[in-house]
C-alpha cells in the first residue's frame, strides 16, 4: 500500500464524523437531533401529537428528492445505473 493510500484510509473517518456532527448541529432545532428516520418515526407514531409529525416530512421528501435528482442527472449524461 502506498503512503497516499494509507493516509486516505486513516483519514477516511474524519470527514464522515464531521458530516454527522454538522448534520446534528443543523437538525437539533428541527428534530431534536434525530438523523435516523426510524428513530424519529417510532416516537412520533407512539406519541401521536401534531408537534411530533410537523417535521416528519423531511425524512420522506429529502431522500426521495435526492434520489430522483440523481437519476435525472445520471440519465441526462447517458449513463446507466447497472
MDAnalysis code that builds the backbone (N, CA, C; Angstrom):
import MDAnalysis as mda
import numpy as np

u = mda.Universe.empty(246, n_residues=82, atom_resindex=np.repeat(np.arange(82), 3), trajectory=True)
u.add_TopologyAttr("name", ["N", "CA", "C"] * 82)
u.add_TopologyAttr("resid", np.arange(1, 83))
u.add_TopologyAttr("resname", ["UNK", "UNK", "UNK", "UNK", "UNK", "UNK", "UNK", "UNK", "UNK", "UNK", "UNK", "UNK", "UNK", "UNK", "UNK", "UNK", "UNK", "UNK", "UNK", "UNK", "UNK", "UNK", "UNK", "UNK", "UNK", "UNK", "UNK", "UNK", "UNK", "UNK", "UNK", "UNK", "UNK", "UNK", "UNK", "UNK", "UNK", "UNK", "UNK", "UNK", "UNK", "UNK", "UNK", "UNK", "UNK", "UNK", "UNK", "UNK", "UNK", "UNK", "UNK", "UNK", "UNK", "UNK", "UNK", "UNK", "UNK", "UNK", "UNK", "UNK", "UNK", "UNK", "UNK", "UNK", "UNK", "UNK", "UNK", "UNK", "UNK", "UNK", "UNK", "UNK", "UNK", "UNK", "UNK", "UNK", "UNK", "UNK", "UNK", "UNK", "UNK", "UNK"])
u.atoms.positions = np.array([
    [0.851, -1.176, 0.000],
    [0.000, 0.000, 0.000],
    [0.895, 1.237, 0.000],
    [0.610, 2.181, -0.854],
    [1.428, 3.382, -0.936],
    [1.109, 4.334, 0.216],
    [1.978, 5.295, 0.417],
    [1.795, 6.248, 1.520],
    [0.522, 7.067, 1.375],
    [0.187, 7.481, 0.137],
    [-1.030, 8.267, -0.080],
    [-2.290, 7.488, 0.217],
    [-2.303, 6.215, -0.181],
    [-3.472, 5.373, 0.094],
    [-3.617, 5.124, 1.584],
    [-2.496, 4.979, 2.271],
    [-2.523, 4.744, 3.716],
    [-3.102, 5.960, 4.439],
    [-2.681, 7.151, 4.028],
    [-3.189, 8.374, 4.656],
    [-4.679, 8.526, 4.383],
    [-5.122, 8.246, 3.149],
    [-6.539, 8.328, 2.812],
    [-7.355, 7.386, 3.665],
    [-6.839, 6.194, 3.868],
    [-7.557, 5.202, 4.649],
    [-7.630, 5.614, 6.112],
    [-6.568, 6.183, 6.626],
    [-6.530, 6.596, 8.028],
    [-7.433, 7.801, 8.254],
    [-7.495, 8.716, 7.300],
    [-8.288, 9.932, 7.461],
    [-9.740, 9.782, 7.012],
    [-10.129, 8.645, 6.488],
    [-11.496, 8.454, 5.986],
    [-12.560, 8.700, 7.048],
    [-12.395, 8.271, 8.297],
    [-13.436, 8.515, 9.295],
    [-13.626, 9.990, 9.638],
    [-12.611, 10.809, 9.423],
    [-12.698, 12.219, 9.789],
    [-13.806, 12.969, 9.039],
    [-13.872, 12.925, 7.705],
    [-14.970, 13.643, 7.038],
    [-16.343, 13.040, 7.332],
    [-16.397, 11.736, 7.563],
    [-17.681, 11.114, 7.902],
    [-18.165, 11.636, 9.249],
    [-17.274, 11.631, 10.229],
    [-17.627, 12.137, 11.554],
    [-17.977, 13.609, 11.527],
    [-17.241, 14.390, 10.737],
    [-17.525, 15.813, 10.621],
    [-18.892, 16.051, 9.977],
    [-19.225, 15.263, 8.965],
    [-20.533, 15.400, 8.315],
    [-21.664, 15.071, 9.286],
    [-21.507, 14.008, 10.059],
    [-22.534, 13.652, 11.047],
    [-22.659, 14.753, 12.096],
    [-21.541, 15.305, 12.534],
    [-21.548, 16.388, 13.514],
    [-22.307, 17.608, 12.986],
    [-22.027, 17.991, 11.740],
    [-22.689, 19.156, 11.146],
    [-24.187, 18.907, 10.990],
    [-24.554, 17.700, 10.572],
    [-25.987, 17.377, 10.438],
    [-26.678, 17.437, 11.790],
    [-26.018, 16.932, 12.824],
    [-26.600, 17.013, 14.167],
    [-26.798, 18.472, 14.576],
    [-25.813, 19.315, 14.346],
    [-25.951, 20.727, 14.700],
    [-27.100, 21.389, 13.946],
    [-27.248, 21.043, 12.674],
    [-28.291, 21.660, 11.859],
    [-29.685, 21.166, 12.217],
    [-29.802, 19.924, 12.684],
    [-31.137, 19.360, 12.906],
    [-31.614, 19.400, 14.353],
    [-30.804, 19.909, 15.268],
    [-31.258, 19.992, 16.659],
    [-32.565, 20.776, 16.774],
    [-32.695, 21.961, 16.152],
    [-33.954, 22.695, 16.304],
    [-35.132, 22.040, 15.571],
    [-34.853, 21.222, 14.569],
    [-35.930, 20.648, 13.764],
    [-36.426, 19.332, 14.350],
    [-35.521, 18.402, 14.607],
    [-35.940, 17.056, 15.010],
    [-35.445, 16.640, 16.381],
    [-34.787, 17.550, 17.094],
    [-34.196, 17.148, 18.358],
    [-32.964, 16.298, 18.126],
    [-32.338, 16.454, 16.990],
    [-31.090, 15.789, 16.629],
    [-31.293, 14.384, 16.090],
    [-32.480, 14.042, 15.615],
    [-32.692, 12.724, 15.041],
    [-32.357, 12.729, 13.569],
    [-31.320, 11.994, 13.166],
    [-30.993, 11.911, 11.743],
    [-31.307, 10.528, 11.190],
    [-31.860, 9.678, 12.006],
    [-32.257, 8.347, 11.575],
    [-33.787, 8.333, 11.483],
    [-34.347, 8.172, 10.284],
    [-35.800, 8.221, 10.142],
    [-36.545, 7.229, 11.032],
    [-36.001, 6.044, 11.215],
    [-36.680, 5.054, 12.051],
    [-36.741, 5.509, 13.497],
    [-35.699, 6.149, 13.966],
    [-35.684, 6.617, 15.351],
    [-36.548, 7.851, 15.544],
    [-36.858, 8.559, 14.499],
    [-37.747, 9.712, 14.607],
    [-39.201, 9.313, 14.362],
    [-39.406, 8.348, 13.473],
    [-40.769, 7.918, 13.158],
    [-41.406, 7.159, 14.325],
    [-40.637, 6.287, 14.976],
    [-41.166, 5.488, 16.090],
    [-41.738, 6.337, 17.214],
    [-40.962, 7.275, 17.767],
    [-41.515, 8.124, 18.821],
    [-42.694, 8.978, 18.353],
    [-42.642, 9.450, 17.100],
    [-43.760, 10.249, 16.585],
    [-45.023, 9.401, 16.510],
    [-44.883, 8.145, 16.082],
    [-46.048, 7.256, 15.989],
    [-46.600, 6.913, 17.372],
    [-45.718, 6.712, 18.331],
    [-46.178, 6.375, 19.679],
    [-46.761, 7.577, 20.404],
    [-46.114, 8.720, 20.279],
    [-46.577, 9.914, 20.974],
    [-47.834, 10.468, 20.306],
    [-47.852, 10.473, 18.958],
    [-49.010, 10.821, 18.143],
    [-49.630, 12.178, 18.469],
    [-48.789, 13.183, 18.614],
    [-49.248, 14.564, 18.743],
    [-48.805, 15.314, 17.499],
    [-49.511, 16.365, 17.166],
    [-49.216, 17.116, 15.946],
    [-47.776, 17.608, 15.927],
    [-47.264, 18.040, 17.061],
    [-45.902, 18.551, 17.122],
    [-44.889, 17.489, 16.672],
    [-45.150, 16.235, 16.986],
    [-44.237, 15.157, 16.598],
    [-44.256, 14.925, 15.091],
    [-45.348, 15.237, 14.427],
    [-45.470, 14.984, 12.984],
    [-45.090, 16.190, 12.132],
    [-44.930, 17.365, 12.739],
    [-44.679, 18.582, 11.962],
    [-43.474, 18.482, 11.035],
    [-42.411, 17.867, 11.486],
    [-41.188, 17.831, 10.690],
    [-40.859, 16.452, 10.135],
    [-41.797, 15.532, 10.171],
    [-41.545, 14.196, 9.631],
    [-41.370, 14.214, 8.115],
    [-41.948, 15.186, 7.463],
    [-41.894, 15.232, 6.007],
    [-40.458, 15.237, 5.485],
    [-39.527, 15.848, 6.232],
    [-38.153, 15.953, 5.747],
    [-37.506, 14.585, 5.589],
    [-37.913, 13.611, 6.415],
    [-37.329, 12.275, 6.335],
    [-37.824, 11.507, 5.115],
    [-38.934, 11.908, 4.555],
    [-39.504, 11.208, 3.403],
    [-39.257, 11.980, 2.116],
    [-39.358, 13.283, 2.155],
    [-39.160, 14.091, 0.958],
    [-37.676, 14.224, 0.615],
    [-36.836, 14.417, 1.618],
    [-35.408, 14.621, 1.398],
    [-34.746, 13.494, 0.620],
    [-34.762, 12.265, 1.143],
    [-34.116, 11.172, 0.413],
    [-34.745, 10.905, -0.955],
    [-36.054, 11.048, -1.057],
    [-36.718, 10.807, -2.337],
    [-36.292, 11.835, -3.377],
    [-36.219, 13.099, -2.977],
    [-35.835, 14.133, -3.941],
    [-34.377, 13.996, -4.358],
    [-33.504, 13.630, -3.424],
    [-32.093, 13.421, -3.775],
    [-31.975, 12.263, -4.757],
    [-32.688, 11.183, -4.501],
    [-32.640, 10.024, -5.383],
    [-33.170, 10.377, -6.773],
    [-34.275, 11.089, -6.825],
    [-34.845, 11.467, -8.122],
    [-33.906, 12.382, -8.893],
    [-33.293, 13.340, -8.204],
    [-32.351, 14.253, -8.870],
    [-31.137, 13.498, -9.384],
    [-30.675, 12.526, -8.621],
    [-29.536, 11.723, -9.057],
    [-29.875, 10.914, -10.303],
    [-31.050, 10.336, -10.333],
    [-31.464, 9.565, -11.508],
    [-31.568, 10.445, -12.743],
    [-32.113, 11.632, -12.592],
    [-32.213, 12.555, -13.728],
    [-30.822, 12.919, -14.225],
    [-29.908, 13.191, -13.309],
    [-28.547, 13.545, -13.689],
    [-27.858, 12.389, -14.401],
    [-28.002, 11.185, -13.892],
    [-27.369, 10.016, -14.500],
    [-27.912, 9.780, -15.907],
    [-29.233, 9.842, -16.054],
    [-29.833, 9.579, -17.365],
    [-29.583, 10.720, -18.350],
    [-29.439, 11.947, -17.860],
    [-29.161, 13.058, -18.769],
    [-27.736, 12.980, -19.320],
    [-26.846, 12.309, -18.604],
    [-25.475, 12.121, -19.084],
    [-25.360, 10.901, -19.974],
    [-26.413, 10.141, -20.110],
    [-26.389, 8.958, -20.952],
    [-25.808, 7.738, -20.258],
    [-25.636, 7.827, -18.939],
    [-25.076, 6.699, -18.181],
    [-26.214, 5.771, -17.768],
    [-25.858, 4.581, -17.378],
    [-26.855, 3.646, -16.848],
    [-26.499, 3.348, -15.407],
    [-27.474, 2.895, -14.647],
    [-27.236, 2.606, -13.230],
    [-26.813, 1.153, -13.036],
    [-26.725, 0.387, -14.092],
    [-26.340, -1.031, -13.969],
    [-24.864, -1.205, -14.121],
])
